Amino acid sequence: MAPLPEFSSSVKLKYVKLGYQYLVNNFVTLLFIPVMAAVYLELVRMGPEEIVGLWRSLHIDMIQILCSFFVIVFAAAVYLTSRPQPVYLVDYACFKPPITCRVPFATFLEHTRLISSDEKSVRFQMRILERSGLGEETCLPPAIHYIPPRPTMEASRAEAQLVIFSAIDDLVRKTGLKPKDIDILVVNCSLFSPTPSLSAMIINKYKLRSNVRSFNLSGMGCSAGLISIDLARDLLQVHRSSNALVISTEIITPNFYGGNQRSMLLPNCLFRMGAAAILLSNRRRDARRAKYRLVHVVRTHKGADDRAYRCVYQEEDAEGLPGISLSKDLMAIAGEALKSNITTIGPLVLPMSEQLLFFLTLVGRKLINPKWKPYIPDFKLAFEHFCIHAGGRAVIDELQKNLELSA
């Protein structure tokens, strides 16, 4: 018996899948068209006299019409008052460090050799830096340029003021925002939590109103930026006609590690200066000038798992030097969190065709063959662009591979 020809060569599966997606995603429309056509043909066949007789036979009086009208108006009022407030991202601004803070690879290597007496630690940091995906234009705060570094409270505050105030000033220039117009303030910085707080520092600098709702988040890691957006969105659902200012940053000065434990040297290579200021609004008049509309925010917390809880951990090394330890399990845990997160957001954004394929594959693995390859939905059908957390080149490469994204 001659071997069967390869199916993929005789049938273009790409176009088969496109046809399937069109059929499933437009099923209601395709079903509605023939029904309406049949109704139209029946009305044409009946003629004017039969249509008038049918209308009179319904015995619709004015009371029924008024009752129906009030029911419709009441239902519309309930819908309009209970639906979620639209939240718009009006604009944002990112801190642009001065050129004097630049740390090219050669400068980083020179300073590391002068600070550390362990050549193995120096070579390890250079290998990490070369593979990190960072460029030659990244910056570190002035206190880290000293030899040895000076991670004092004063220097840490100076860095916070530099990055945060610069980002806010840029946002104010872009949007024309006035301090009295800020109703909600959310600031997140994971590793620097002084007293008074960073949110209080902003209120003092810009003389915000006494009734501003301010929040200062700390210790929540790289995800704190999106957590702040989620918190601001929830507040905007409650407080109508409001503006929310969200500040996301990480202060590097107090967290430089001067020891030789490799898991704690990684942040020295990966973390750099930066801050972002974001203006969110639920005012409908801001819809036209807004860059984006916030539609869904999905959060997944793996803190109940001990491995996840300790994958990024602030502690002292054997010599008593404080630092941030990054576990080897970090990538695996991030992958598990991403899987849970995508499973949650999938039904909210994916077209029905992809949801149906995912469901059928899941049922097939449970009932027919557990070895079937799990179906990974095509998220490119739901999103035009992906903005991925730049926590290292390995993270970005893995997401690009799993989601089948273009370079």
C-alpha positions in Angstrom: 0.0 0.0 0.0 1.4 3.4 -1.0 2.0 5.8 1.9 -0.6 8.4 2.4 0.4 11.9 1.3 1.3 14.3 4.0 -2.0 16.1 5.0 -0.3 19.4 5.6 1.1 19.4 2.0 -2.3 18.7 0.3 -4.4 20.9 2.5 -3.3 24.3 3.7 -4.2 24.1 7.3 -3.6 27.7 7.8 -6.7 28.5 5.6 -8.7 25.7 7.2 -8.1 27.3 10.6 -9.0 30.7 9.3 -12.2 29.4 7.9 -13.0 27.7 11.2 -12.3 30.9 13.2 -14.5 32.9 10.9 -17.3 30.4 11.2 -17.2 30.1 15.0 -16.6 33.8 15.8 -19.5 34.9 13.4 -21.9 32.0 14.2 -24.6 34.2 15.6 -24.4 36.6 12.6 -24.4 33.8 10.1 -27.5 32.3 11.9 -29.3 35.6 12.1 -29.0 36.4 8.4 -31.1 33.4 7.0 -33.7 33.9 9.8 -34.2 37.5 8.9 -34.3 36.6 5.2 -37.0 34.0 5.9 -39.0 36.6 7.9 -38.7 39.1 5.0 -39.8 36.6 2.4 -42.8 35.6 4.5 -43.9 39.3 4.9 -43.5 39.8 1.2 -45.7 36.7 0.5 -48.4 37.8 3.0 -49.1 41.2 1.4 -50.3 44.5 3.1 -53.8 43.4 4.1 -52.7 40.3 5.9 -49.9 42.2 7.7 -52.5 44.8 8.9 -54.8 42.0 10.0 -52.0 40.4 11.9 -51.2 43.7 13.7 -54.8 44.2 14.7 -55.1 40.7 16.1 -52.4 41.4 18.6 -54.8 43.8 20.6 -52.0 46.0 21.8 -53.4 49.0 23.8 -51.9 52.1 25.1 -51.5 50.8 28.7 -49.4 47.9 27.4 -47.2 50.2 25.4 -46.7 52.5 28.4 -45.9 49.7 30.7 -43.4 48.2 28.2 -41.8 51.6 27.8 -41.3 52.2 31.5 -39.9 48.6 31.9 -37.4 49.3 29.2 -36.5 52.7 30.7 -36.0 51.2 34.1 -33.9 48.4 32.8 -31.7 50.9 30.9 -31.3 53.0 34.0 -30.3 50.0 36.1 -27.7 49.0 33.5 -26.2 52.5 33.2 -25.8 52.9 36.9 -24.4 49.5 37.6 -22.0 49.1 34.7 -18.3 49.5 35.5 -16.8 53.0 35.1 -14.5 53.2 32.1 -10.9 53.8 33.1 -8.6 55.6 30.7 -4.8 55.8 30.7 -4.6 59.5 29.6 -0.8 59.6 29.3 2.4 58.5 31.0 6.0 59.7 31.4 9.3 57.8 32.1 12.3 59.2 33.9 15.3 59.9 31.6 18.5 59.7 33.6 21.3 62.3 33.0 24.2 61.1 30.9 26.5 61.4 34.0 24.7 58.4 35.5 25.5 56.1 32.5 27.2 52.8 33.3 28.7 51.1 30.2 29.9 47.6 30.6 33.6 48.7 30.8 32.8 51.1 33.6 30.8 48.4 35.5 33.7 46.0 35.1 36.2 48.6 36.3 34.2 49.5 39.4 33.4 45.9 40.3 37.1 45.0 40.2 37.9 47.9 42.5 35.2 47.1 44.9 35.5 43.3 45.0 38.7 41.3 45.7 37.1 38.1 44.4 37.9 37.7 40.7 35.4 34.8 40.3 32.6 37.1 41.5 33.7 39.8 39.0 33.7 37.4 36.1 30.4 36.0 37.1 28.8 39.4 37.2 30.2 40.2 33.7 28.8 37.0 32.3 25.4 37.8 33.7 25.5 41.4 32.4 26.5 40.3 28.9 23.6 37.9 28.8 21.1 40.2 30.4 20.0 42.1 27.3 20.9 45.4 28.9 22.6 48.0 26.7 25.4 50.4 27.2 23.1 53.3 28.0 21.6 52.1 31.3 22.2 54.1 34.4 22.9 53.8 38.1 22.4 56.5 40.8 25.2 58.8 41.8 25.8 57.0 45.2 26.7 53.8 43.4 29.4 55.6 41.3 31.5 56.1 44.4 34.2 53.6 45.3 33.1 52.1 47.5 29.4 52.9 47.0 27.6 55.1 49.6 24.1 53.6 50.2 23.0 56.2 52.8 19.5 57.2 53.6 20.2 60.8 52.3 21.5 59.4 49.0 18.5 57.1 48.7 16.1 60.0 49.3 18.0 62.1 46.7 17.6 59.3 44.1 13.9 59.0 44.9 13.4 62.7 44.5 15.3 62.8 41.3 13.5 59.9 39.5 10.0 60.5 40.8 9.8 64.3 40.5 11.4 64.3 37.1 8.8 61.8 35.8 5.9 63.7 37.4 7.1 67.0 36.0 7.3 65.5 32.5 3.7 64.1 32.9 2.5 67.5 34.0 4.0 69.1 30.9 2.3 66.5 28.6 -1.1 66.6 30.1 -1.5 70.0 31.7 -2.3 68.3 35.0 -2.6 70.6 38.0 -1.8 69.3 41.6 -5.4 70.2 42.7 -6.8 67.9 40.1 -5.2 64.8 41.6 -7.8 62.8 43.5 -5.9 59.5 44.0 -2.2 58.9 44.5 -0.6 55.4 44.4 3.1 55.0 44.7 5.0 51.7 44.6 8.6 51.0 45.4 9.6 47.5 46.6 12.9 48.0 48.4 12.9 51.5 49.7 10.2 52.4 52.2 11.3 55.5 54.3 9.3 57.5 56.8 7.6 59.8 55.8 6.6 57.6 52.9 7.3 58.3 49.2 3.6 59.2 48.7 3.9 61.8 51.5 7.1 63.2 49.8 5.1 63.8 46.6 2.2 65.4 48.5 4.6 67.7 50.2 6.5 68.6 47.0 3.4 69.4 44.9 1.1 70.6 47.7 -1.7 68.2 46.9 -5.1 68.6 48.4 -5.7 67.5 52.0 -8.4 65.0 50.9 -6.2 63.2 48.3 -6.5 59.4 48.7 -2.8 58.3 48.9 -1.3 54.8 49.1 2.3 53.7 49.4 3.0 50.0 48.3 6.3 48.4 49.2 7.9 44.9 49.3 5.7 43.7 46.3 8.5 43.2 43.8 8.4 43.7 40.0 4.7 43.1 39.8 3.9 46.1 42.0 3.5 48.4 39.0 0.5 46.5 37.8 -0.8 46.0 41.3 -0.8 49.8 41.6 -2.7 50.1 38.4 -5.2 47.6 39.7 -5.6 49.4 43.0 -6.1 52.8 41.2 -8.7 51.2 38.8 -10.7 49.8 41.8 -10.7 53.2 43.4 -11.8 54.9 40.2 -14.8 52.5 40.1 -16.0 53.9 43.4 -15.0 57.6 43.1 -16.6 59.1 40.0 -15.1 61.9 37.9 -11.6 61.4 39.4 -8.0 61.5 38.4 -5.4 58.9 39.7 -1.7 59.5 39.6 0.3 56.2 39.7 4.1 56.3 40.3 6.2 53.1 39.8 9.9 53.0 40.7 12.7 51.1 42.3 15.3 52.9 44.3 18.7 51.3 43.7 20.9 53.2 46.1 20.2 51.3 49.4 20.2 47.9 47.8 23.7 47.5 46.3 25.2 44.2 47.4 29.0 44.2 48.2 29.5 40.5 49.0 30.3 37.4 46.9 27.2 35.2 47.1 26.1 34.7 43.5 22.4 34.6 44.0 22.7 38.0 45.6 25.0 39.5 43.0 22.3 39.1 40.3 20.4 42.3 41.2 23.6 44.3 40.9 23.7 43.2 37.2 20.0 43.5 36.4 18.5 46.5 38.3 19.0 50.1 37.0 17.5 53.5 37.6 14.0 54.3 36.4 10.5 55.6 37.3 7.2 56.0 35.5 4.3 58.4 36.2 0.9 57.4 34.8 -2.3 59.4 34.8 -5.5 57.4 35.0 -9.0 58.9 34.7 -12.6 57.8 34.7 -13.8 61.1 33.2 -15.6 60.5 29.9 -14.3 63.8 28.5 -10.7 62.3 28.8 -11.7 59.5 26.4 -10.6 61.4 23.3 -7.2 62.3 24.4 -6.4 59.1 26.3 -3.8 56.8 24.8 -5.4 53.6 26.1 -8.5 52.3 27.8 -8.0 49.9 30.7 -10.2 46.9 30.0 -9.0 43.9 32.1 -6.6 43.6 35.0 -5.8 40.0 36.1 -3.7 39.2 39.1 -2.2 35.8 40.1 -0.6 35.3 43.5 1.7 32.3 44.2 2.7 33.4 47.7 1.1 30.3 49.3 3.8 28.1 47.7 7.0 28.1 49.8 9.3 28.0 46.7 7.5 31.0 45.2 7.6 32.9 48.5 11.4 32.6 48.7 12.3 33.0 45.0 13.1 36.7 45.6 14.2 37.1 49.2 15.8 40.0 51.1 18.3 38.6 53.7 21.9 38.7 54.9 24.7 36.5 53.5 27.1 34.4 55.6 29.1 37.6 56.3 26.1 39.6 57.4 25.9 41.7 54.3 22.3 42.5 53.3 21.1 41.9 49.7 18.4 40.5 47.5 18.7 36.8 46.7 17.2 35.5 43.4 16.5 31.8 43.5 17.3 29.3 40.7 13.6 28.4 40.8 12.6 31.9 39.7 12.1 31.1 36.0 10.1 28.0 36.7 7.9 29.8 39.2 7.4 32.7 36.8 6.3 30.2 34.2 3.7 28.7 36.5 2.4 32.1 37.5 2.2 33.0 33.8 0.3 29.8 33.0 -2.2 30.5 35.7 -2.6 34.2 34.7 -3.1 33.3 31.0 -5.7 30.7 31.9 -7.6 33.4 33.8 -7.4 36.1 31.2 -8.0 33.8 28.2 -11.8 33.6 28.5 -11.9 37.4 28.8 -10.1 38.2 25.6 -9.8 35.2 23.3 -12.3 34.7 20.4 -14.8 31.9 20.8 -12.9 29.8 18.2 -9.8 29.6 20.3 -11.7 28.9 23.5 -13.5 26.1 21.8 -10.3 24.5 20.5 -8.7 24.8 24.0 -11.8 23.2 25.6 -11.9 20.3 23.1 -8.2 19.6 23.5 -8.6 19.7 27.3 -11.5 17.2 27.2 -9.6 15.0 24.7 -6.6 14.8 27.1 -8.8 13.9 30.0 -11.0 11.3 28.3 -9.1 10.0 25.3 -5.3 10.4 25.4 -3.4 12.2 28.2 -0.3 12.4 25.9 -2.0 14.8 23.5 0.0 18.0 23.3 -1.9 20.8 25.1 -3.3 23.4 22.8 -1.8 26.9 23.3 -4.3 29.5 22.2 -3.2 32.1 19.6 -3.2 35.2 21.8 -2.2 37.2 18.7 -5.9 37.0 17.8 -6.7 39.0 21.0 -3.8 41.4 21.2 -2.0 43.4 18.6 1.0 44.2 20.8 2.6 42.6 23.9 4.6 44.6 26.5 6.6 42.1 28.5 8.3 42.7 31.8 12.0 43.2 31.1 13.2 41.1 34.0 16.0 39.6 32.0 16.5 38.3 28.5 15.7 34.8 29.5 12.2 35.9 30.6 11.5 37.6 27.3 12.9 34.8 25.1 10.8 32.2 27.0 7.6 34.2 26.6 8.4 34.8 22.9 8.8 31.1 22.4 5.7 30.0 24.3 3.4 32.6 22.9 4.9 32.2 19.4 5.6 35.9 19.1 7.6 37.6 16.3 11.0 39.2 17.2 
